[in-house]
Amino acid sequence: MTQQPITSLLVANRGEIAVRIFRTARTLGLATVAVHSDPDAGALHVRVADAAVRLPGAAPADTYLRGELIIKAALAAGADAVHPGYGFLSENADFARQVLAAGLTWIGPPPDAIEAMASKTRAKELVRAAGVPLLDPVDPATATPADLPLLLKAAAGGGGRGMRVVRDLDQLGEALDAASAEARSAFGDGEVFAEPYVERGRHVEVQILADTHGTVWALGTRDCSLQRRHQKVIEEAPAPGLPETLRTTLHEAAVAAARAVSYEGAGTVEFLVTADGRPYFLEMNTRLQVEHPVTEAVFGLDLVALQLRVAEGAALPPAPPQPTGHAVEARLYAEDPAQDWRPQTGTLHTLDLPGHVRVDTGFTDGDTVGIHYDPMLAKVVAHAPTRAEAVRALAAALAGARIHGLTTNRELLVRSLRHPEFAAGQLDTGFYDRHLDTLTGGAPDATPAALAAALAEAAPGPDAPLAARLGGWRNLRSQPHTRRYRSAGTEYEVQYHPVNHPGILVLAVTATLVTLEVDGIRRTFHVKQNSNGTEIYVDSALGAHTLTPVPRFPDPQDRTEPGSLLAPMPGTVVRTAEGLAPGSPVTAGQPLLWLEAMKMEHRILAPASGTLTALHVATGQQVEFGTLLAVVQEEPQP
């Protein structure tokens, strides 16, 4: 590996991780170069870089997965090093070789190490010598009911893409096709393999950092068990409740794996720990992980800075610093957990979190969340002397955040952190399978928020006559005004002047701040309306609410005929059911169409048994939210 001082760094990535790497690069005095697809032309990572180079196109396969274009961009912009971030080409050995062949410094492990760990068979051979049990792969072609359940995994990457759990052999073929298509879209490689799926296991990993002089650090453990769609949601360091003997075994196995391939830089060795404490090696990720900030917080390190120094040939001290305290990270996604984790797109009007936590994000107020990439808005990290304090601080920060414009998993995160099982450290990958309905149900009453919205909408402006500003909101008897709003599927009607809701007293009103006395308790409500007036956002200690004003006279054009299938999100139609055409018989729950959005495939199912009377889209077609895809006429009941 070329070991020259780095002066200018190109990040072959986008979004949050590019912004985070640029932050360290600036601290070290390096010039920064961004690359961007057409949808990302105005993205935050482009705005904060010293220079940016366009990658023509929108889809990852045409942009961030085009290694030759990225290297050309680095040379054109005068960069002398390339950091791949995570995802995309970060674990592509051929790309690493091309970077080095171009005379650039590669911020990552040697290509041979990437290649060795990319081979799941080779990686398992390396850790077998450390005495760690392995989950042997299963050939899908010869799988039997005794092999179930199976976990399908993408060979070329992680992050939950290209992963499926199969519990019925009849579903194996379809699951393989879907996992392969998703992996090809995300990583440019559709190879998928299968292994036994362990119920209620824990996902525990060890952070590795190695230099070019033979020093290898094992930087503790992380627990990443809370996952949806096999993608991590909440991570923490150190992994709670592990016996010291097990920690030692995991550390030794991780170091042995790194030494076996002459590893350099940052990497992560992942394990599955069963309910009875048996560890199974999963894989080694030869890159920086999304959850690296919790390790940084506990060890007081900047892993990106250390990656850069290792790439320049610097030696690590013989041993890492001692860890202190506990850190927890939550991934804030633009998605609706109550609707099968459906990703959300649109304008992020506000993203404001309290300043006592670390926030890594690729967005600022007014940015657009598009259809082409992962829907993660931010990583929020709390560090404290104890686990209980860190969990409490993170939950409070998320609960107090103002996030406007998109449905997010914020409430799910808060409830997860405050759940008795999580608080007790009872962690496993089945957490959301067991508790999702409870964690997403029971939307809080929005009546006080609706009243605050109505009062703020009608509040006199600062240029109004003094009498109006002083007396307009006294609690006097007069003709009430009525406003209706819809929030989380429920309609609220509020009357004010006088306030007609028992137990609510108006104390102060402006267009952005309303103070009410609710059941004898003074509450402050922050109110913000989006630019086109279609939504009002109300935040208070009682919760966050997005309110849609309900028109007095509904528009008859809003109606759709029964059986209409509308696009639940913007995306691309990647395939339709074989032979599907108008006149085709369909059965309830049958997959009819597959939409790809944010690197995930989403099935559109028949709402009832009957006949497909219309098909309005074709494979390859891009659709917007609410587009009419097809119509199913339900068969009459006997």
VMD Tcl script that draws the C-alpha trace (Angstrom):
set ca {
  {0.00 0.00 0.00}
  {1.26 3.48 -0.87}
  {2.05 5.33 2.35}
  {2.36 9.02 1.48}
  {1.06 12.03 3.40}
  {-2.53 12.69 2.41}
  {-3.45 16.24 1.39}
  {-6.81 15.86 -0.36}
  {-9.46 13.19 0.30}
  {-12.28 12.03 -1.96}
  {-15.13 10.17 -0.28}
  {-16.66 7.61 -2.63}
  {-20.01 7.79 -0.91}
  {-22.87 10.09 -0.04}
  {-25.07 11.34 2.76}
  {-24.34 10.99 6.44}
  {-21.11 8.98 6.20}
  {-19.57 11.37 3.65}
  {-20.42 14.36 5.87}
  {-18.97 12.57 8.90}
  {-15.69 11.71 7.10}
  {-15.37 15.26 5.78}
  {-15.72 16.57 9.34}
  {-12.63 14.64 10.45}
  {-10.76 15.49 7.25}
  {-11.25 19.20 7.89}
  {-10.01 18.77 11.45}
  {-6.83 17.17 10.07}
  {-6.36 19.96 7.53}
  {-7.23 17.93 4.44}
  {-8.99 19.24 1.36}
  {-12.24 17.38 0.64}
  {-13.81 16.15 -2.58}
  {-17.38 14.87 -2.94}
  {-18.97 12.88 -5.72}
  {-22.69 13.02 -6.38}
  {-25.45 11.59 -8.51}
  {-27.93 13.94 -10.17}
  {-30.52 13.67 -7.34}
  {-27.73 14.47 -4.86}
  {-26.51 17.62 -6.64}
  {-27.71 19.79 -3.76}
  {-27.13 17.30 -0.95}
  {-25.41 18.26 2.30}
  {-22.29 16.19 1.60}
  {-21.84 18.16 -1.62}
  {-22.41 21.50 0.09}
  {-19.84 20.89 2.82}
  {-17.05 19.60 0.55}
  {-14.35 21.84 -0.91}
  {-15.01 20.42 -4.37}
  {-17.57 18.10 -5.93}
  {-17.71 16.00 -9.11}
  {-20.90 14.89 -10.83}
  {-21.58 11.21 -11.51}
  {-24.23 11.40 -14.26}
  {-27.37 9.44 -13.48}
  {-29.60 8.61 -10.53}
  {-29.50 4.90 -9.70}
  {-26.55 3.59 -7.63}
  {-25.57 1.22 -10.45}
  {-25.01 4.23 -12.70}
  {-23.27 6.44 -10.12}
  {-21.88 5.39 -6.73}
  {-21.17 1.85 -7.97}
  {-19.16 3.08 -10.98}
  {-15.61 2.72 -9.70}
  {-13.97 3.99 -12.88}
  {-15.98 7.23 -12.71}
  {-15.04 7.78 -9.07}
  {-11.32 7.29 -9.74}
  {-11.55 9.65 -12.70}
  {-13.22 12.19 -10.41}
  {-10.47 11.85 -7.80}
  {-7.73 12.44 -10.35}
  {-9.54 15.35 -11.95}
  {-10.10 17.07 -8.58}
  {-6.52 16.54 -7.41}
  {-7.37 14.13 -4.58}
  {-4.60 11.79 -3.50}
  {-6.69 9.41 -1.36}
  {-10.10 7.70 -1.53}
  {-12.25 6.75 1.47}
  {-15.12 4.42 0.52}
  {-17.32 4.97 3.61}
  {-19.69 2.02 4.03}
  {-21.96 0.29 1.53}
  {-21.58 0.79 -2.22}
  {-17.96 -0.10 -3.18}
  {-16.51 -0.18 0.34}
  {-15.98 -3.96 0.28}
  {-15.12 -4.30 -3.40}
  {-11.57 -5.63 -3.75}
  {-11.40 -4.80 -7.45}
  {-12.25 -1.17 -6.74}
  {-9.54 -1.02 -4.05}
  {-7.01 -2.38 -6.56}
  {-8.07 0.18 -9.15}
  {-7.63 3.00 -6.62}
  {-4.11 1.82 -5.81}
  {-3.25 1.28 -9.47}
  {-4.21 4.90 -10.15}
  {-1.56 6.04 -7.65}
  {-4.11 6.99 -5.00}
  {-4.06 6.00 -1.32}
  {-6.82 3.56 -0.39}
  {-8.35 4.20 3.03}
  {-9.12 0.61 3.84}
  {-7.62 -2.84 4.20}
  {-5.48 -4.44 1.49}
  {-7.51 -5.73 -1.46}
  {-6.43 -9.32 -0.69}
  {-7.87 -9.00 2.83}
  {-11.15 -7.67 1.41}
  {-11.24 -10.56 -1.04}
  {-10.47 -13.17 1.62}
  {-13.26 -11.96 3.88}
  {-15.66 -11.52 0.97}
  {-15.41 -15.27 0.52}
  {-17.69 -16.59 3.24}
  {-16.06 -20.01 3.05}
  {-12.54 -18.58 3.45}
  {-13.64 -16.28 6.28}
  {-15.10 -19.18 8.22}
  {-11.94 -21.19 7.79}
  {-9.96 -18.33 9.34}
  {-12.02 -18.15 12.52}
  {-12.48 -21.90 12.86}
  {-8.88 -22.04 14.08}
  {-9.86 -19.74 16.98}
  {-12.34 -22.34 18.22}
  {-15.49 -20.36 17.42}
  {-18.43 -22.53 16.24}
  {-19.75 -21.82 12.77}
  {-23.11 -21.88 11.06}
  {-22.47 -24.09 8.05}
  {-24.04 -22.92 4.78}
  {-27.06 -24.70 3.32}
  {-27.42 -25.38 -0.40}
  {-30.84 -23.95 -1.36}
  {-31.11 -26.52 -4.16}
  {-31.08 -29.41 -1.68}
  {-32.72 -27.74 1.34}
  {-35.28 -29.85 3.23}
  {-37.89 -28.95 5.87}
  {-35.32 -29.97 8.51}
  {-33.10 -27.06 7.39}
  {-35.79 -24.46 8.09}
  {-35.84 -21.64 8.94}
  {-33.19 -20.38 6.52}
  {-31.57 -16.97 6.28}
  {-30.68 -15.79 2.78}
  {-27.82 -13.29 2.68}
  {-26.12 -11.20 0.00}
  {-22.54 -12.34 -0.49}
  {-21.26 -8.89 -1.47}
  {-22.58 -6.60 1.26}
  {-24.64 -6.01 4.36}
  {-26.96 -3.40 5.80}
  {-29.94 -5.75 5.55}
  {-30.08 -5.59 1.76}
  {-30.45 -8.92 0.04}
  {-31.56 -10.71 3.22}
  {-34.68 -12.83 3.67}
  {-35.91 -15.34 6.26}
  {-37.52 -18.40 4.68}
  {-39.82 -20.58 6.79}
  {-41.59 -22.44 3.97}
  {-39.77 -24.29 1.16}
  {-42.51 -23.22 -1.25}
  {-41.38 -19.61 -0.74}
  {-37.67 -20.31 -1.21}
  {-37.52 -19.69 -4.97}
  {-39.31 -16.35 -4.79}
  {-37.21 -15.27 -1.80}
  {-33.98 -16.14 -3.63}
  {-35.05 -14.07 -6.65}
  {-36.00 -11.09 -4.50}
  {-32.84 -11.25 -2.37}
  {-30.66 -11.53 -5.46}
  {-32.36 -8.59 -7.20}
  {-32.02 -6.42 -4.10}
  {-28.35 -7.35 -3.64}
  {-27.58 -6.60 -7.29}
  {-29.21 -3.17 -6.98}
  {-27.38 -2.30 -3.76}
  {-23.94 -3.84 -4.37}
  {-23.71 -4.63 -8.07}
  {-23.51 -8.37 -7.25}
  {-26.55 -10.63 -7.02}
  {-24.84 -13.61 -5.35}
  {-26.86 -14.93 -2.39}
  {-26.14 -17.80 0.01}
  {-28.19 -19.53 2.72}
  {-27.48 -20.56 6.30}
  {-29.59 -21.66 9.29}
  {-31.60 -18.87 10.92}
  {-31.16 -18.77 14.70}
  {-34.28 -17.67 16.55}
  {-33.86 -15.12 19.35}
  {-30.11 -14.81 18.91}
  {-28.07 -11.72 19.75}
  {-26.04 -9.85 17.16}
  {-22.70 -9.02 18.82}
  {-19.67 -7.63 17.02}
  {-16.07 -6.65 17.73}
  {-14.45 -3.51 16.31}
  {-10.95 -4.12 14.95}
  {-8.26 -1.56 14.15}
  {-4.89 -2.66 12.76}
  {-1.82 -0.81 11.52}
  {0.88 -1.75 9.01}
  {3.36 -2.65 11.78}
  {1.61 -5.72 13.19}
  {-0.50 -4.12 15.94}
  {-4.14 -5.19 16.08}
  {-6.63 -3.64 18.51}
  {-9.90 -5.25 19.58}
  {-11.97 -2.22 20.57}
  {-14.59 -3.95 22.66}
  {-17.98 -5.30 21.74}
  {-21.17 -3.79 20.35}
  {-24.68 -5.19 20.56}
  {-26.77 -4.62 17.43}
  {-29.65 -7.01 18.11}
  {-32.57 -4.61 17.61}
  {-33.11 -4.89 13.86}
  {-35.85 -4.47 11.31}
  {-35.56 -6.22 7.95}
  {-32.18 -7.48 9.23}
  {-30.94 -3.90 9.37}
  {-29.77 -2.49 12.68}
  {-31.93 0.10 14.45}
  {-30.37 0.53 17.90}
  {-26.73 -0.30 18.73}
  {-24.70 0.02 21.90}
  {-21.22 -0.45 23.32}
  {-20.22 -2.43 25.21}
  {-22.64 -5.31 24.58}
  {-24.43 -5.70 27.93}
  {-24.58 -8.84 29.99}
  {-21.81 -10.88 28.34}
  {-19.66 -13.08 30.59}
  {-16.00 -12.05 30.57}
  {-15.02 -15.44 29.20}
  {-17.28 -14.88 26.20}
  {-15.91 -11.36 25.65}
  {-12.40 -12.78 25.67}
  {-13.36 -15.48 23.17}
  {-14.90 -12.91 20.83}
  {-11.92 -10.55 21.08}
  {-9.42 -13.33 20.44}
  {-11.39 -14.67 17.47}
  {-11.64 -11.21 15.93}
  {-7.92 -10.51 16.32}
  {-7.06 -13.95 14.92}
  {-9.22 -13.32 11.86}
  {-7.57 -9.93 11.27}
  {-4.04 -11.36 11.62}
  {-4.84 -14.26 9.30}
  {-5.33 -11.87 6.37}
  {-2.70 -9.26 7.38}
  {-5.50 -6.80 8.01}
  {-4.95 -3.02 8.07}
  {-7.36 -0.26 9.08}
  {-10.83 -0.51 10.60}
  {-13.02 -3.59 10.36}
  {-15.71 -5.43 12.26}
  {-16.08 -9.13 13.05}
  {-19.71 -10.10 13.58}
  {-21.08 -12.94 15.68}
  {-24.44 -14.45 16.48}
  {-24.77 -15.36 20.16}
  {-27.50 -17.85 21.02}
  {-29.80 -17.54 24.02}
  {-27.60 -19.99 25.94}
  {-24.43 -17.99 25.20}
  {-22.89 -19.93 22.29}
  {-21.18 -17.67 19.71}
  {-21.30 -18.32 15.98}
  {-19.17 -16.38 13.51}
  {-21.22 -14.56 10.90}
  {-18.84 -12.47 8.80}
  {-16.16 -9.81 8.79}
  {-17.05 -6.41 7.38}
  {-13.88 -4.95 5.89}
  {-14.93 -1.33 6.31}
  {-16.19 1.23 8.79}
  {-19.56 0.34 10.29}
  {-22.61 2.59 10.55}
  {-22.52 2.13 14.33}
  {-18.85 3.08 14.80}
  {-19.75 6.23 16.85}
  {-20.65 4.18 19.95}
  {-17.15 2.68 19.97}
  {-15.65 6.13 19.43}
  {-17.60 7.48 22.39}
  {-16.60 4.68 24.77}
  {-12.91 4.68 23.81}
  {-12.55 8.42 23.18}
  {-11.24 7.85 19.65}
  {-11.86 9.14 16.15}
  {-11.83 5.99 14.03}
  {-11.80 7.91 10.75}
  {-8.73 9.87 11.87}
  {-7.06 6.61 12.82}
  {-7.95 5.08 9.44}
  {-6.25 8.00 7.72}
  {-3.16 7.81 9.93}
  {-2.84 4.06 9.39}
  {-3.11 4.62 5.63}
  {-0.21 7.08 5.92}
  {1.87 4.43 7.67}
  {1.60 5.62 11.29}
  {1.97 3.04 14.06}
  {-0.72 2.49 16.69}
  {0.26 2.38 20.36}
  {0.67 -1.20 21.62}
  {-2.72 -1.13 23.31}
  {-5.86 0.98 22.90}
  {-7.08 3.38 25.61}
  {-9.31 2.01 28.35}
  {-13.04 2.25 27.67}
  {-15.25 4.42 29.85}
  {-19.00 4.48 30.24}
  {-21.66 3.28 27.87}
  {-22.90 4.58 24.51}
  {-26.16 3.93 22.63}
  {-26.98 4.87 19.04}
  {-30.39 5.04 17.37}
  {-30.89 5.24 13.62}
  {-33.57 7.75 12.75}
  {-35.29 6.63 9.54}
  {-37.83 8.27 7.26}
  {-40.20 5.32 7.38}
  {-43.51 4.21 8.87}
  {-42.96 1.20 11.16}
  {-46.72 0.65 11.44}
  {-46.99 0.22 7.66}
  {-44.43 -2.54 7.11}
  {-41.56 -0.07 7.59}
  {-42.63 1.75 4.44}
  {-39.97 4.33 3.43}
  {-41.05 7.95 3.16}
  {-39.99 10.55 0.63}
  {-40.45 14.29 0.38}
  {-39.21 17.49 1.99}
  {-37.68 17.38 5.45}
  {-38.86 20.76 6.70}
  {-37.24 20.55 10.14}
  {-34.58 18.32 11.74}
  {-33.71 19.71 15.15}
  {-32.34 17.57 18.00}
  {-31.13 18.72 21.42}
  {-27.45 19.60 21.60}
  {-26.43 17.20 24.38}
  {-26.25 14.19 22.02}
  {-24.11 13.48 18.96}
  {-26.02 13.74 15.69}
  {-24.51 12.42 12.44}
  {-26.71 13.34 9.49}
  {-26.67 14.03 5.78}
  {-29.65 16.40 5.89}
  {-30.57 19.89 7.01}
  {-33.90 21.73 7.06}
  {-35.49 21.92 3.62}
  {-33.58 18.99 2.08}
  {-35.39 16.37 0.02}
  {-35.41 12.68 0.89}
  {-35.59 10.83 -2.43}
  {-36.39 7.34 -3.62}
  {-32.94 6.13 -4.66}
  {-31.12 5.67 -1.35}
  {-31.41 4.40 2.19}
  {-34.03 6.37 4.20}
  {-31.79 6.98 7.24}
  {-32.03 10.63 8.29}
  {-29.56 10.62 11.16}
  {-27.69 8.64 13.78}
  {-28.25 9.93 17.31}
  {-25.74 8.89 19.97}
  {-25.72 9.33 23.75}
  {-22.74 8.55 26.01}
  {-22.95 8.39 29.81}
  {-21.22 6.72 32.77}
  {-23.81 3.91 32.87}
  {-26.04 2.11 30.39}
  {-29.22 3.29 32.14}
  {-28.10 6.92 31.93}
  {-27.13 6.65 28.26}
  {-30.44 5.00 27.34}
  {-32.41 7.61 29.28}
  {-30.51 10.50 27.67}
  {-31.00 9.14 24.16}
  {-34.73 8.55 24.68}
  {-35.17 12.08 26.04}
  {-33.26 13.62 23.13}
  {-35.37 11.80 20.56}
  {-38.61 12.60 22.37}
  {-37.66 16.28 22.43}
  {-36.61 16.45 18.78}
  {-38.55 18.44 16.18}
  {-38.81 16.47 12.94}
  {-41.25 17.88 10.40}
  {-42.33 16.87 6.93}
  {-41.92 13.10 6.94}
  {-43.18 10.19 8.94}
  {-40.26 8.72 10.90}
  {-39.51 5.91 13.32}
  {-38.82 8.43 16.12}
  {-41.70 7.29 18.35}
  {-40.73 3.64 17.83}
  {-37.17 4.44 18.92}
  {-38.32 6.23 22.07}
  {-40.68 3.40 23.02}
  {-38.00 0.79 22.25}
  {-35.46 2.50 24.50}
  {-38.03 2.72 27.30}
  {-39.31 -0.85 26.89}
  {-38.77 -3.02 30.00}
  {-36.97 -5.75 28.02}
  {-34.51 -3.30 26.49}
  {-33.99 -1.49 29.78}
  {-33.13 -4.83 31.39}
  {-30.64 -5.68 28.63}
  {-32.77 -8.60 27.38}
  {-31.76 -8.25 23.74}
  {-32.30 -10.46 20.72}
  {-33.06 -10.12 17.02}
  {-36.72 -11.07 17.52}
  {-37.51 -7.95 19.59}
  {-39.59 -6.24 16.91}
  {-41.29 -9.46 15.83}
  {-42.69 -9.72 19.36}
  {-43.37 -6.08 20.20}
  {-43.97 -4.13 17.00}
  {-47.75 -3.84 17.42}
  {-47.36 -2.52 20.95}
  {-44.57 -0.15 20.01}
  {-46.46 1.38 17.07}
  {-50.01 1.39 18.45}
  {-51.96 3.86 20.50}
  {-51.35 7.28 18.97}
  {-51.67 9.93 21.70}
  {-54.72 12.20 21.77}
  {-54.06 15.16 19.49}
  {-56.88 17.39 20.77}
  {-54.61 19.87 22.62}
  {-52.26 19.95 19.62}
  {-55.19 20.59 17.25}
  {-56.40 23.42 19.47}
  {-52.89 24.90 19.52}
  {-52.74 24.67 15.71}
  {-56.10 26.41 15.32}
  {-55.14 29.20 17.70}
  {-51.75 29.70 16.03}
  {-53.32 29.79 12.56}
  {-55.70 32.54 13.65}
  {-53.24 34.43 15.85}
  {-52.98 38.18 15.15}
  {-49.70 39.09 13.50}
  {-47.15 41.46 15.05}
  {-48.48 44.31 12.89}
  {-52.05 43.96 14.18}
  {-53.55 46.74 16.32}
  {-52.48 46.63 19.95}
  {-56.02 45.86 21.13}
  {-56.20 42.82 18.91}
  {-52.81 41.57 20.09}
  {-53.69 42.03 23.75}
  {-57.31 41.03 23.82}
  {-57.96 38.68 20.96}
  {-57.42 35.51 22.99}
  {-59.11 36.18 26.28}
  {-61.29 33.30 27.48}
  {-64.55 35.21 27.01}
  {-67.89 33.89 25.86}
  {-68.58 34.69 22.21}
  {-69.37 32.84 19.01}
  {-66.94 29.89 18.78}
  {-64.80 29.17 15.75}
  {-64.45 25.58 14.55}
  {-61.49 23.91 12.86}
  {-60.98 20.29 11.89}
  {-57.69 18.44 11.48}
  {-56.63 14.90 10.67}
  {-53.72 13.30 12.54}
  {-52.58 9.64 12.42}
  {-55.85 8.58 10.80}
  {-58.09 10.31 13.39}
  {-60.10 13.46 12.79}
  {-60.19 16.17 15.48}
  {-62.62 19.06 15.69}
  {-61.69 21.95 17.97}
  {-63.59 25.09 18.95}
  {-62.00 28.17 20.38}
  {-62.89 31.65 21.64}
  {-64.24 30.48 23.99}
  {-62.34 27.24 24.33}
  {-64.93 24.53 24.34}
  {-62.75 21.66 25.55}
  {-63.11 20.83 29.24}
  {-59.91 21.24 31.20}
  {-58.12 23.43 28.61}
  {-57.42 27.10 29.20}
  {-55.67 29.41 26.73}
  {-52.85 31.37 28.36}
  {-50.84 32.84 25.45}
  {-50.84 32.63 21.66}
  {-48.51 33.59 18.83}
  {-48.25 32.18 15.34}
  {-45.49 29.79 16.47}
  {-45.96 29.33 20.22}
  {-49.12 28.50 22.15}
  {-49.34 28.09 25.92}
  {-52.29 26.14 27.29}
  {-53.30 24.89 30.68}
  {-54.28 21.25 30.08}
  {-56.00 19.52 33.00}
  {-54.42 22.01 35.37}
  {-50.90 21.66 33.92}
  {-49.24 24.44 31.91}
  {-48.02 23.19 28.51}
  {-46.09 24.91 25.73}
  {-46.81 23.94 22.13}
  {-44.42 24.80 19.29}
  {-46.33 25.25 16.04}
  {-44.90 25.33 12.52}
  {-46.74 25.31 9.20}
  {-45.10 24.04 6.04}
  {-44.61 26.45 3.18}
  {-47.65 25.38 1.16}
  {-49.98 25.23 4.15}
  {-50.92 21.59 3.73}
  {-49.57 20.44 7.10}
  {-49.11 21.90 10.57}
  {-46.53 20.47 12.98}
  {-47.13 20.72 16.71}
  {-44.49 19.64 19.25}
  {-44.87 19.52 23.02}
  {-44.13 17.31 26.00}
  {-47.39 15.51 25.14}
  {-45.93 14.33 21.84}
  {-45.33 15.36 18.24}
  {-48.26 15.67 15.86}
  {-48.59 16.31 12.16}
  {-51.99 17.86 11.48}
  {-53.64 18.13 8.09}
  {-56.39 20.74 7.89}
  {-59.64 19.14 6.76}
  {-61.48 21.19 4.12}
  {-65.04 22.10 4.94}
  {-66.26 20.56 1.70}
  {-64.31 17.43 0.61}
  {-63.24 17.29 -3.03}
  {-65.18 14.51 -4.84}
  {-62.11 14.03 -7.08}
  {-60.31 12.47 -4.10}
  {-62.37 9.29 -4.39}
  {-61.05 6.17 -6.11}
  {-62.96 3.13 -7.31}
  {-63.02 0.04 -5.06}
  {-60.10 -2.34 -5.58}
  {-57.71 0.37 -6.74}
  {-54.05 -0.33 -5.94}
  {-52.16 2.92 -5.40}
  {-48.39 3.29 -5.17}
  {-47.58 3.47 -1.43}
  {-44.36 5.41 -2.22}
  {-42.47 6.79 -5.21}
  {-40.39 4.09 -6.88}
  {-39.72 1.97 -9.94}
  {-41.76 -1.04 -11.05}
  {-39.07 -3.74 -11.23}
  {-41.34 -6.65 -12.16}
  {-44.92 -7.89 -12.36}
  {-46.35 -11.30 -11.60}
  {-45.81 -13.76 -14.43}
  {-48.62 -13.61 -16.99}
  {-50.37 -10.74 -15.22}
  {-52.73 -8.89 -17.55}
  {-56.24 -7.43 -17.49}
  {-58.65 -10.32 -17.08}
  {-56.24 -12.40 -14.97}
  {-57.76 -14.08 -11.91}
  {-56.00 -13.14 -8.65}
  {-56.26 -14.32 -5.05}
  {-56.19 -12.23 -1.90}
  {-52.62 -11.56 -0.77}
  {-51.07 -12.59 -4.11}
  {-48.04 -10.45 -5.08}
  {-48.94 -8.58 -8.26}
  {-46.20 -5.96 -8.59}
  {-42.79 -5.24 -7.08}
  {-41.71 -1.64 -6.48}
  {-38.11 -0.73 -5.75}
  {-37.56 2.31 -3.55}
  {-34.54 3.23 -1.42}
  {-32.73 0.03 -2.46}
  {-35.49 -2.19 -1.05}
  {-38.16 -4.14 -2.93}
  {-41.79 -3.74 -1.83}
  {-44.56 -6.11 -2.88}
  {-47.97 -4.83 -3.98}
  {-50.52 -7.47 -3.00}
  {-54.01 -8.21 -4.29}
  {-56.48 -6.76 -1.74}
  {-59.03 -9.50 -2.40}
  {-59.71 -12.50 -4.62}
  {-61.23 -11.59 -7.96}
  {-60.24 -10.36 -11.41}
  {-57.57 -7.85 -12.45}
  {-59.59 -5.39 -14.52}
  {-56.81 -2.87 -15.21}
  {-53.00 -2.73 -15.19}
  {-51.69 0.81 -15.60}
  {-47.92 0.27 -15.26}
  {-45.13 -1.78 -16.82}
  {-41.72 -3.02 -15.73}
  {-39.16 -0.21 -15.59}
  {-41.77 2.52 -15.15}
  {-41.20 5.12 -12.43}
  {-44.27 6.06 -10.40}
  {-45.08 8.76 -7.86}
  {-46.80 8.31 -4.52}
  {-50.50 7.62 -5.06}
  {-50.18 6.55 -8.72}
  {-52.93 4.15 -9.76}
  {-51.11 0.88 -10.47}
  {-53.92 -1.60 -11.05}
  {-57.54 -2.37 -10.24}
  {-58.87 -5.64 -8.82}
  {-62.60 -6.36 -9.00}
  {-63.52 -8.50 -6.01}
  {-65.43 -11.67 -6.82}
  {-68.99 -11.63 -5.41}
  {-69.49 -13.54 -2.18}
  {-71.84 -16.55 -2.46}
}
mol new
graphics top color blue
foreach p $ca { graphics top sphere $p radius 0.5 }
foreach p [lrange $ca 0 end-1] q [lrange $ca 1 end] { graphics top cylinder $p $q radius 0.2 }
display resetview
